[in-house]
Each structure stands twice: as C-alpha cells, then as structure tokens.
Amino acid sequence: MQWSRLKLQLQWSRQRIANLISLKMQWNRLKL
C-alpha cells in the first residue's frame, strides 16, 4: 500500500468535488 499514491488520489477527488460545486453554483447563477 503506497501512502503517496493514496494521498494523491484523495487530493484529486477533492479537487474534482470542488470543481463540481463551482460548476453547480455557476449554473444556478445562469438560471436566475
């Protein structure tokens, strides 16, 4: 089990979640 690899994956998933949230916020702003 590689710790650095796991850490990288966690960081990547967190970044993807943040991107999804920002996209959703932008979409809500467009709809209003």
PEZIMO-V244704 format. One record per helix or strand of 3 or more residues. SS is the DSSP state (H for helix, E for strand). FROM is the first residue (numbers start at 1). TO is the last residue. Records with the same first field share a line. If there is no record, write none. Layout:
SS=FROM-TO  FROM-TO
//
This chain:
H=3-31
//
